Each structure stands twice: as structure tokens, then as C-alpha cells.
């Protein structure tokens, strides 16, 4: 079962997040084979980007394992996060972020989160598939009720990114700057 997990940072928690960085990466290393996508959301201030949250899309056996993953995370345990959105998710692209043809760098990357209302929307993969890093519906724990849509994508700007979803079918659509996550491979990546 695939799950979408979005830990939203608590205001003023950047120093604590930085202090726990190695613990966070070590924790995530335990789930390396199960991760579909991961990375921080950012303020979008350019060179001064600060983290605002952390996205993890993961394949786990059941909702109990997903809750353990989300709430045993060191940043959550220490109080870095304000709240956690944890939902079943369906990987409609059938690939991980590491398979994204656009690679890890280049262009603007976004998390688009549509919180649903009423009938399911945007279930089919959009036509600009080459710009999609991850895409799928947010679902109830039993997988039967559509609750929204989550997408990671490359786009020229936040408005273009948000337009991936049918605006009038959602109670709210959030667009967050996002970047590929994971343990840096070199000191320059820190």
C-alpha cells in the first residue's frame, strides 16, 4: 500500500530541524527501498529558502505501519512539526522520483496538494506526464474514498503548477516549493 505523508514544520523549528538532520536521514535510510519520493517543501525565497515541511511517499504493508513511519520519525518526536497529513495514495505514474526523466536538478519543483470535496477529480494522469515526478489520489485508509490529489512536478511557476488540478473540484489547492530530498552525496549538497 502506498501512502503520502506530509510533515508540516512548526514555526520557529528550523534550528531543531537542522540539529536532527542526521537522525532524520538515518531514519529514512531504513526505508530506502520503500520510498517512492521524498524531499522538503521550502519558503520559496530563492537563496534564502528555509524548510516548511517534509514530504515522503512510501510503500508500506498497511495503515498501522504508515502511522508508525510518520510518528516515529525523529523530527516528529522532537517537536519539529506542527501537524502531519497521512493518507493512502495511489502511484498512478508507476515509478519513483529517481525515475523522473528530468533528473534531480533543473527547473522549479513543486508539491501540489488538492484537498477534495465531493466527487473524485483528476484521477487520470495529466497529459504533461514528462513534467510529473509523482502523481496520485489521496484516499481513505481503506482505499475506497477519494480525499484529494497530491502531485510533485516541475513547472515554470506556482500558478502553472497549481493548474495541474481542476480548481473548482477542490476545497483548497496548496502549492509549495519542493526539492528532491535524501542524504546528500557530497558536502556541496548540504
C-alpha positions in Angstrom: 0.0 0.0 0.0 1.3 3.4 -0.9 1.0 6.4 1.5 1.5 10.1 1.2 3.0 11.7 4.3 3.5 15.5 4.7 5.0 16.7 7.9 4.4 20.5 8.2 7.0 22.4 10.2 6.1 24.3 13.3 7.1 28.0 13.0 10.5 28.6 14.6 11.6 25.0 14.4 14.4 25.4 11.7 17.3 25.2 14.3 15.8 22.0 15.8 15.3 20.5 12.3 18.9 21.2 11.5 20.1 19.7 14.7 18.2 16.5 13.9 19.2 16.3 10.2 21.5 13.2 10.6 18.9 11.4 12.8 16.2 12.1 10.1 18.4 10.8 7.3 19.4 7.7 9.3 15.7 7.0 10.0 14.8 7.4 6.3 17.8 5.2 5.3 15.9 2.3 6.9 13.1 2.9 4.4 15.2 3.4 1.3 13.6 0.5 -0.7 10.1 1.6 0.2 10.4 5.3 -0.6 8.7 6.5 -3.9 9.5 10.2 -3.3 10.9 12.4 -0.6 12.0 16.0 0.0 11.4 19.2 1.8 8.9 21.9 1.0 10.5 25.4 1.1 9.6 29.0 1.7 10.4 29.9 -2.0 12.6 32.8 -1.0 15.4 31.8 -3.6 18.8 31.6 -2.0 17.3 32.0 1.5 14.9 29.1 1.2 14.0 27.7 4.5 12.2 24.3 5.0 8.5 24.4 5.7 7.8 20.7 5.7 8.8 17.3 4.6 7.1 15.0 2.0 7.5 11.3 2.0 5.6 8.9 -0.4 6.2 5.4 0.7 5.0 1.8 0.1 4.2 0.1 3.4 2.2 -3.0 4.3 -0.7 -1.3 6.0 -2.0 1.9 7.7 -0.5 0.8 11.0 3.0 0.7 9.5 2.4 4.0 7.9 1.4 5.6 11.2 4.5 4.2 12.8 6.6 5.6 10.0 5.1 9.0 10.3 5.0 9.4 14.1 8.3 7.6 15.0 10.3 10.0 12.7 12.8 11.8 14.9 11.7 15.3 13.9 8.1 14.5 14.8 9.2 13.0 18.1 11.2 16.1 19.0 8.5 18.7 18.0 9.8 20.0 14.7 6.4 19.5 13.0 3.1 21.4 13.6 1.0 18.6 12.0 1.1 15.6 9.8 -1.1 14.7 6.8 -1.0 11.0 6.3 -3.2 9.4 3.6 -3.3 6.3 1.4 -2.1 7.2 -2.1 -2.0 5.6 -5.5 1.1 5.8 -7.6 -0.6 6.5 -11.0 2.8 7.0 -12.7 4.1 3.6 -11.5 7.6 5.0 -10.9 9.7 6.7 -8.2 11.1 10.2 -8.2 14.5 8.6 -9.1 13.0 7.5 -12.4 11.8 11.1 -13.2 13.3 11.8 -16.7 14.0 15.4 -15.8 16.6 14.4 -13.1 17.2 15.7 -9.6 18.1 19.3 -10.6 17.0 22.0 -13.1 13.8 23.9 -13.1 11.3 24.8 -10.4 9.8 21.9 -8.4 6.5 22.0 -6.6 4.2 20.0 -4.3 0.6 20.5 -5.4 -1.9 19.3 -2.8 -5.6 19.4 -3.6 -7.9 18.7 -0.7 -11.0 17.2 -2.2 -14.7 17.8 -1.9 -17.5 15.8 -3.5 -16.9 13.5 -6.4 -13.4 12.3 -7.3 -11.4 14.5 -9.7 -8.2 14.3 -11.7 -7.8 10.6 -11.4 -6.3 10.2 -14.9 -2.6 11.1 -15.4 -2.4 14.6 -16.9 -1.1 15.0 -20.4 2.2 16.7 -19.4 3.4 13.4 -17.9 7.1 14.3 -18.6 6.9 17.1 -16.0 5.4 14.9 -13.3 7.6 13.5 -10.6 4.8 11.8 -8.6 1.1 11.9 -9.1 -1.9 10.2 -7.5 -5.1 10.4 -5.5 -5.2 10.8 -1.7 -7.5 8.1 -0.3 -9.1 6.9 3.0 -7.3 4.2 4.9 -9.5 1.5 3.3 -8.7 3.0 -0.1 -12.4 3.4 -1.1 -13.0 7.2 -0.6 -11.2 9.9 -2.6 -10.0 12.7 -0.4 -7.9 14.7 -2.9 -4.8 14.6 -5.1 -1.1 15.0 -4.5 1.5 15.8 -7.2 5.2 16.6 -7.3 6.1 18.3 -10.6 8.4 20.6 -12.4 6.8 23.8 -13.6 7.9 27.3 -14.5 5.9 28.9 -11.6 3.5 28.2 -8.8 0.4 29.2 -10.8 1.3 26.8 -13.7 2.0 24.0 -11.1 -1.4 24.6 -9.4 -3.2 24.4 -12.7 -2.5 20.7 -12.9 -5.6 20.2 -10.8 -9.2 21.2 -11.7 -9.6 24.1 -9.3 -13.4 24.0 -8.8 -13.3 20.4 -7.7 -11.3 21.0 -4.6 -12.0 22.8 -1.3 -8.4 24.1 -1.4 -5.3 23.7 -3.5 -1.9 24.3 -1.9 1.3 24.8 -3.9 4.6 24.6 -2.1 8.2 24.9 -3.4 9.7 21.5 -3.2 13.0 19.8 -3.9 14.3 16.3 -4.3 15.3 15.0 -0.8 17.7 12.5 0.6 21.0 12.2 2.1 23.5 14.5 0.3 26.1 12.6 -1.8 28.7 15.3 -1.2 29.4 18.2 1.2 28.2 20.7 -1.5 24.7 19.1 -1.3 24.1 20.0 2.3 
